[in-house]
Amino acid sequence: MTPLMNALACLLALASARFLWRDKVSMLKESLILLGFLLISCFYTYFAADMSLVQMEHYPFRMLALFLCFSTTELPRKRRRYLVLAQTAWLWVEFFAGISLFYRGLDMPWIRITAIAGIAFGSSFLSRINREMEFCLMVFWIAIWVFF
């Protein structure tokens, strides 16, 4: 996928993230929002990518993990805990998708995996996450998404 399509996927995840953790939304509605975003990312991957490439198998799940990372910035409480969990989920998706691709003869994305692991480990030590730190984390996530 081209960097422009990666950037558009990142913008799609960023624009959709604010709808997930609203104040008085039931668990069913939150689950439907997650399912809806996964379906949207599947359609986006189908129409924007070359589906003959093996790397596109896990692309909707990568988009969902990025969506979860972006959505943690909207949480009012326990933001750091869910931020680390979302980054760990993204790391999990990248690592096991990389293993799957490695068995098919492609290289593991070690730089991406190392960058996500580093930021997840580093953000677990943050005492308080203010708006400036959220912005820095979002810029770092976007850079990982688009360039790696």
C-alpha positions as CSV (number, residue, x, y, z in Angstrom):
1,M,0.0,0.0,0.0
2,T,1.3,3.5,-0.8
3,P,2.1,6.0,1.9
4,L,-0.9,8.1,0.8
5,M,-3.3,5.2,1.3
6,N,-1.6,4.5,4.7
7,A,-2.1,8.1,5.6
8,L,-5.8,8.0,4.6
9,A,-6.2,4.9,6.7
10,C,-4.6,6.7,9.6
11,L,-7.0,9.6,9.2
12,L,-9.9,7.3,9.0
13,A,-8.9,5.7,12.3
14,L,-8.3,9.1,13.9
15,A,-11.6,10.5,12.8
16,S,-13.6,7.5,14.0
17,A,-11.8,7.2,17.4
18,R,-13.7,9.9,19.1
19,F,-17.0,8.0,18.8
20,L,-15.9,5.0,20.9
21,W,-15.7,5.9,24.6
22,R,-18.6,8.2,25.2
23,D,-20.0,8.7,28.7
24,K,-23.2,6.8,28.9
25,V,-22.9,4.3,26.1
26,S,-23.8,0.7,26.7
27,M,-21.3,-2.1,26.1
28,L,-23.4,-3.3,23.2
29,K,-23.2,0.0,21.4
30,E,-19.4,0.1,22.1
31,S,-19.1,-3.4,20.6
32,L,-21.2,-2.4,17.6
33,I,-18.9,0.6,17.1
34,L,-15.8,-1.6,17.2
35,L,-17.4,-4.1,14.8
36,G,-18.5,-1.3,12.5
37,F,-15.0,0.2,12.4
38,L,-13.6,-3.3,11.6
39,L,-16.0,-3.7,8.7
40,I,-15.2,-0.2,7.5
41,S,-11.5,-1.0,7.6
42,C,-12.1,-4.3,5.8
43,F,-13.9,-2.4,3.0
44,Y,-11.2,0.2,2.9
45,T,-8.5,-2.4,2.6
46,Y,-10.4,-4.2,-0.2
47,F,-10.9,-1.1,-2.3
48,A,-7.6,0.8,-1.5
49,A,-5.1,-2.1,-1.6
50,D,-3.9,-4.7,-3.9
51,M,-5.5,-7.8,-2.4
52,S,-3.1,-10.1,-4.2
53,L,-0.4,-9.1,-1.6
54,V,-0.2,-11.3,1.4
55,Q,0.6,-8.3,3.7
56,M,-3.0,-7.1,3.3
57,E,-4.5,-10.0,5.3
58,H,-3.9,-8.3,8.7
59,Y,-4.2,-4.7,7.6
60,P,-7.8,-4.3,9.0
61,F,-6.7,-5.6,12.3
62,R,-3.7,-3.2,12.3
63,M,-6.2,-0.4,11.6
64,L,-8.4,-1.6,14.5
65,A,-5.4,-1.5,16.8
66,L,-4.5,2.0,15.7
67,F,-8.1,3.0,16.2
68,L,-8.0,1.7,19.8
69,C,-4.8,3.6,20.4
70,F,-6.3,6.8,19.2
71,S,-9.5,6.2,21.1
72,T,-7.7,6.1,24.4
73,T,-7.0,9.8,24.2
74,E,-10.7,10.4,24.7
75,L,-10.9,8.5,28.0
76,P,-11.6,10.6,31.1
77,R,-10.2,8.1,33.7
78,K,-7.6,5.4,33.7
79,R,-6.2,6.6,30.5
80,R,-2.6,5.3,30.9
81,R,-3.8,1.8,31.7
82,Y,-5.9,1.6,28.5
83,L,-3.3,3.3,26.5
84,V,-0.7,0.7,27.4
85,L,-3.3,-2.1,26.7
86,A,-4.1,-0.6,23.3
87,Q,-0.5,-0.3,22.4
88,T,0.1,-3.9,23.5
89,A,-2.8,-5.0,21.4
90,W,-1.2,-3.3,18.4
91,L,2.1,-4.9,19.3
92,W,0.4,-8.3,19.5
93,V,-1.3,-7.8,16.1
94,E,2.0,-6.8,14.5
95,F,4.1,-9.5,16.0
96,F,1.8,-12.4,15.2
97,A,1.0,-11.1,11.7
98,G,4.7,-10.8,11.2
99,I,5.2,-14.4,12.3
100,S,2.5,-15.4,9.8
101,L,4.2,-13.5,7.0
102,F,7.6,-14.9,8.0
103,Y,6.3,-18.4,7.5
104,R,5.3,-17.3,4.0
105,G,8.8,-16.1,3.2
106,L,8.5,-12.4,3.9
107,D,10.6,-10.4,6.4
108,M,9.4,-9.5,9.9
109,P,8.7,-5.8,10.4
110,W,11.2,-5.6,13.3
111,I,11.5,-1.8,13.2
112,R,7.8,-1.3,13.6
113,I,7.6,-4.0,16.3
114,T,10.5,-2.4,18.2
115,A,9.0,1.1,17.9
116,I,5.6,0.0,19.2
117,A,7.2,-2.0,22.1
118,G,9.4,0.9,23.0
119,I,6.5,3.4,23.2
120,A,4.3,0.9,25.1
121,F,7.1,0.3,27.6
122,G,7.9,4.0,27.9
123,S,4.3,5.1,28.3
124,S,3.7,2.6,31.1
125,F,6.0,4.9,33.2
126,L,4.2,8.1,32.6
127,S,2.7,9.5,35.8
128,R,0.1,11.7,34.1
129,I,-0.8,12.0,30.5
130,N,-1.7,15.6,29.6
131,R,-2.7,17.0,26.2
132,E,0.8,17.7,25.1
133,M,1.9,14.1,25.8
134,E,-1.2,12.8,24.0
135,F,-0.3,14.9,21.0
136,C,3.3,13.5,21.0
137,L,2.0,10.0,21.3
138,M,-0.4,10.5,18.4
139,V,2.4,11.9,16.2
140,F,4.6,8.9,17.1
141,W,1.7,6.5,16.3
142,I,1.1,8.2,12.9
143,A,4.8,8.1,12.1
144,I,5.0,4.4,12.9
145,W,1.9,3.8,10.8
146,V,2.9,5.8,7.8
147,F,6.6,5.3,7.6
148,F,7.2,1.8,8.9
